[in-house]
Amino acid sequence: MSTRVLAGFHAVGARLRHAPQSIEMIYVDARRRDARMRDLQQRAKSLAVAVTAVDIDKLRSLAGEAPHQGVVAMASQLEQAVSLDDVLNRVDASTLLLLLDGVTDPRNLGACLRVADAAGVSAVIVPRDRAAALTPSALKAAAGAAETVPLIAVINLARAMDDLRDVGVRLIGAAAEAERSLYEIDLSGPLAWALGSEDLGLRRLTRERCDVLARIPLTGHVESLNVSVATGICLFESIRQRGSTPPA
């Protein structure tokens, strides 16, 4: 089983909560003795997880480009909680999914996972190719959401969208040039939002698979939003229309 690098308090703390047995070692900054660091070490000790104090250079070498905040964990990669077939079999009126098309920045992927967790999304679906991976930077930006929201990589995103439609999921694509605002569209029932990269948007095949395209009205001077910001707006408008709150 491959090893995953978890950097930062959120990512390491989430793994301690959900799967402490998967952590091989936690490395901490030998110079940090503040309350946050003491709390993390105490939790690790109570769960029989080994902690080693190291210098800052060691932490940098382990974390790579990800901000580590003085804590890095080496952990085995957890098996994917669900597959696309599992998602298809569990569709009901409350289903809310997120499809990311061409999002290649790991930090954007992590931020989208964090928003998806907050909105109670069942799964995030991405293409296997030309998509960001769960790098240390992505895990840091996800702030623990990578441990709670299934990330499903599919070979063919367009085919996956067809499969979702076949089981009654409506596909809504976010597109700046859409005629209708997301506030004008019924977002109740089983739904999947499709969002593309900030610069290129949705690819043609993805766009063509959508049942309807929706735009986010922008009244200022900027022409587009970061994909994670747009994701939050779309998902939480869906929740507002459903008259519910994300599951606790």
Secondary structure, DSSP 8 states (H G I E B T S, - for coil): --EEEEESHHHHHHHHHH-GGGEEEEEEETT--SHHHHHHHHHHHHTT--EEEE-HHHHHHHHTTS--TTEEEEEE----S--HHHHHHT--TT-EEEEEES---HHHHHHHHHHHHHHT-SEEEEESSSS----HHHHHHHTTGGGTS-EEEES-HHHHHHHHHHTT-EEEEE-TT-SSBGGGS---SSEEEEEEBTTTBS-HHHHHH-SEEEB----SS-S---HHHHHHHHHHHHHHHHT-----
